[in-house]
């Protein structure tokens, strides 16, 4: 018993000493940087990763753009802000809103969606929905992404917002949030309507949002052929690149007599994801060949270098005045950069982190930052955050720890 009491007193003295030291220690944290040439980490990035040299791909289409999906960097553009009719490429926004509704639990893939008279009478590309039938959200997405079904698009719009008009209003609100300044939606399907317009630049914005935030959509957009209604209805993808272009991931075709031939085409190779948009091509053959020409140009001239994945552990950092002596720090997001092929061998990593941090610390709290430099310019940056909560040391939690150790000794 005397030995246990003595041990308890030793623990008490030690803990009180730690508490006194921690409360008295008010030294400022210091910053250290691993780099031969450290600079401010607050430099504006503004997609300085690559410098694009103007090229003429001699396109026949009225408008076109090529972007890198992760950064949004424009690699090529031709009349990219010209306001044109999008036709069924409109459905990229409709699909985006459906996926966002799935994300928040407003709908599920197994929900049964009814067909109204309005939806069944849409015309254009369709799967001939009947007002007496229902399809699941999963089946509706398949029909929209693969067969560009106008009837299914309208049925989903009415189910989600009560009417197509209310859904279109939400489409325009979302377009504004994405910075789509050339866009005005008048319907959710893309059939020619006066004033229903967008640009290849705006299409690239909503395509990037869909693919980046909802990568599972490629489960549908990469289908070449499939069926619905227990095999009774066949589907064939309107995007021929899915069948014959290496790495194709989607995304959406569109054509009408006034819009001519449009396409938002996406593909990924060796970690590089590209989005090519073609508007008002004179023929369907030109639409696909020029989208392929854009993608080929991107894959031939650029690469994507991944530095770290979201949640990857960087290192441990000491904690003062806390109930825990150290924490693990992790990358807040994926971090990588677009590079012109042949460059990037001398990328510099700059880590700015405090020697110590002071409790309390919350999960997700920014602890430091890593920047990557090429030729003296910051090309990308990522926050380093805590993945652990640490409470500030106090008399109450010190006593809690003391009694815990005391009871452990008595066992």
N, C-alpha and C positions, 0 to 999 in steps of 0.2 A: 504493500500500500504506500509506504514512504517513497518508493522508487517512482510510483505512478504520480504522486503529488509533486515530486521533484521534477519529473518530466513535464507535467502540466505547467509548472512555474517557468520552466525554460521556454516552452512554447509561448506563454503569455508575454514574457519579456521580449522575445524575438519579434512577435507580431506587433507589439506596441512600438518597438524600435523602428520597424519598417514603416508603420503608420506615421510616426513623428518625422522620419526622413522624407517620406513622400509628400506630406503636407508642407514641409519646409522647402522642398525643392522647386523653385520657380524659374529655373534656367530656361531660356528660349530654345526651341528646337532649331537645329541647324540643317541646312540643305546641302546634300552632296550630289554631284553630277559625275557620272562616268562618261567622259568624252575628252577627246583631245582638243576640242574647240567648242566649248559650251556657249550657247546663246540663249536669249530669252525664249521661254516656252509659250509666250503669248502672241507669237507671230501669226498673222492670218494665213490660213492654208489655201483657201480658194482654188482647190483642184490644181495645184502647181506640180502635180506628179509628172505630167508629160507635157511636152510642147508639140502641138500638132502642126504639121506643115501642110498648107493648102494643096490639095490634089484635085484633079478633075477626073472623075470616074465616068464622065460622058453618059449620064443617065438620061433616059427618055421620059421618065416619070416627072410629074410636075413638082413634086416635093419629096424630100427624103432626109433621114437623119440616122446616124449610128451612134449609140452611147454604150459605155461600159456600165453594167448593172450596179455593181457595188458602190462606185463613187459617183455615178451620174455624169462622168466626164464625156463631153461631146468629142467624138473621134472624126466625124465627118458630117457635114450638113449641106443641104441644097434647098433653098427656099423654105427653110424649116418652119417659118412663122406664117407662111401663106395660108389664109383661111379657106378651107375646102370642106366638102361633104365627106364624112367618115364612113358612110354605109354601116355594115355590121361590125366594124372595128369599134363602134359605139359600145358593143357588148363587153368590152374590157372593163368599162366602168360599172356596168350592171353586175358582172361577175365579182368585181371588187366589193361591191356593197353586199352581195350574197355571202361572200367569205367573211366579211366583217360581222355580219349578223350571226354567222356560225361561231365566230370567235367569242362573242359576248353571251352566247347561249340563247339568243332570241329564237333561233331555230336549231334543229339537229338534222343530220343527214338522213335520218329515218322518218322524219315528218312527212306525212302525206299531203301533197299539194293539189287542190282541186283546180279544175279548168272552167273559166267563165265563158260566156258567149263571146265577149270581147276578145279574149285570148284565142279562142278557136277560130275566129274570123280574121286573123291577122294577115294571112297571105305571105307571099315571099317564101323564103326557106323555112320549113316547118316539119314537124313529125305528125301532123294531123291529129292534134289532141281532140278528144271528145269530151263534151261537158259532163258525161256520165262516168268518166274515169279519173283516177288520181295517180300521180307518180310521186315517188319519194324525192326529196331534195337531191339525193345522190344521182337519181336518174335524170332529174331536170338539168343538173350541172353537166352531166354527160352529153345530153342532147344539145345544150347550148354551146359547149366547148367544141364538140366534134362536128355536129351538123348545123350549127348556127341557127337553132330553132327559134324563130320569132314567137311562136305560140307559147313555148315554155318560158321564154324571157318575160313576156307579159304576165303569164300566170304567176311567176315568182314575184314580180314587181307588185302585183295586186295583193298577193298574200302577205308580203312584208310591210307594205305601207297603206293598204286599204284601197288604193287606186294607182293607176299608172301615172297620173298627174302628180300625185304626192311623191311617188318614187323618183320621177324626173326632177322634181324640185330638190330632192336629196342628192341626186346625181350632180346637179349644178353647184350645190353647196360644197360637196366633196371636191369638185373640180377647182373651186375657188381656194379651198384649203391647200390643194396641191400646187397652186400657182399656175393653173391652166388658164392663162389670160386670153387665149385665142378661141375659147370654147363656149358654145351655148348649146345645150341639149334640149331638144323638143320632144324626144321620145326615148324609149329604153332599148330599142331594137335596131335602129339605123335606117329604116326605110326613108326614102327622100321626103323631107319636109322643109319648107322654106324656113331659113334661119337656123337649121340644125347643122352646126359647123364646128370644126376644130382644126388643128394643125398637126403636122408630123411631130413637132416638138412637144405639143401637149399630149399626144398619144404616147410618146416615149415616157413622159412623166407618169401617166397612170399605169402603163405597162410595167414600169420599174417598181411602182408601189405594189402592184399585185404580185409580181414574182418575188420581190424581196421580203414582203411581209407575210405572204401566203404561198410558200414554195410548194405546198401540197397540191396546188392547182395543177401542177404538171402531171399529176396522176391522171387528169382528164385531158389536158391539152396535148399529151404525147400519144394518145390512143389513135391508131390508124383505122382499124375497123372494129366494130362491136355491135351488139344488138340490145334491143329493149323489148318489153312485153313478152317475156319468156321466149326470146329468139324470133318472134314474129316480125319485128321491125329492125331492119339493118341500118347501121350508121357507118359512114365513111368520112374521114376527116377532110374538110375543105382545104386544109393547109398541106399541100403536097410536099413541103420540105420535111415534114415529120417522117416521111417514108424514105427520102433520098438524100437528106443532108446530115452528115455526121454531127452528133451532139445537139440536134434540134430539140427544143423543149416546148415550143409553142409558137405563136400565141393565138392570133385571130386574123381571119380574112374578112373582107367586105367588098361587095360590088353592087352597084346599081347602074341604071342607064345614065344617070347624071354624075354620079360619083366616079364612075369608071372602076378601076381595080386598085384596091387598097390592101395593105398587109402590115401587121405588127409581128415580126419574126424574131424569135429568141433562140439562142443556142449557147451551150457551155462546152468548152474544151480545156483540159489541163488547168482547171480552176479559174479560167477566164470566162465570164458570162457577158454576152453582148445582146443588145436589142437593136434591130434594124427596122425602121418604119418606111414604108413606101406609100405614097398617095398619088392618085390619079395617073396610074400607069395606063398606057393605051390598050394593053391586052393582058390577059391573065398570065400568059407566058412571060411577058416582060416583068410583070409584078414579081414573080418568083425568081427569075434570073437576076434581077437587080437587087433584090433582098439578099440573094446568095452572094452577089458581087460585093455588097457592103460587108457582110459577115466574113467573107474570105479576106477582104482588106484588113479588117480588125484582127483576125487571128494570125495573119501573116506579119503584122507590124507591132503587135502589143502582147504583153504577158501580164499576169497578175501574181504578185509575190505576197504570200501570207506570212505574217510575222507571229501571230498568236491567236488563239481562239478564246472566245468569251468564257470566263470562269477558270482559265488556266492560272495556276499558282505562279507568282513571280518570286516572292521571298517572304521571310518573316521579318516583322518590325517590332522593336521593343516598345512596351507600354509602361509609362510612369503613372503613379497615383491611381493605378487600377487594380482590380481583383485578379487580373491575369497579367503575366509578365510579358507576353508577346502575342502577336496575331499573325495569321497568314494574310497576305495581300494578293488580290487576283485582278485579272484584266476585266474591265467593265464590259467591253464589247469585243467582237472580232476586230482585228486590225491588220490591214494589208494595204498594198498600193498598186496602182496601175503603172506599168513601165513600158517604155519603148524597148523592143527587143535589142539586145546588145548593151543595154545600160543596167545600172543597179549593182554592179560588183563592189562598189565602195560606199554602200549605204551605211550611215553612222547612226548608232542607237544612243540616245541621250535619256538617262533615267534621273528624274528629279524626285527625291524622296527625303523625308525628314529622318534624322538619326533616331529620334524617339517621338512618339506621339503621347499626348496626355489624355487620360480617361476623363469623361466617358467616351466610348467609341460605339457607333451604331453600325448595324449591318448595311453595307452599301455606301458608307461614308467615304468620300474621296480622301485618299492618303497621299497620293502623288500622281505623277504623269510620266509617260514615256513618249518621246518624240523621235521620229526617224528623219534623217537629213540626207539629201543627195545634192552634190555640187553646191553646198552651202545653204540650201533652202530646205525648210521643214516641209516634208511631203505628206506626212500623216501623223496623227497623235491620238493617244488613248489614255483615259483615266485609269489609275490603279486604285482599287477600292478594298475596303475591309470585308471579309466574309464572316466576321465574328462580332458579337456584341461584348463589350467590356464595360462593367459598371465602375464608377469612380469609388475609390476606397473611402470608407467611412467607419465611424465607431460601430454602427449597427452591423454592417456586413463583416467587420473585423471580429466582432463578438460572435457572430454567427459561425464564422470559420473557426474561432477559438473553441466554442462548445462542440462543434463537429469533431475536432481533433481530440478534445477531452473524452467524449463518449467513445470514440474509436479506441483510445488508450484503455478505457475501462472494460472493453469487451473481452 
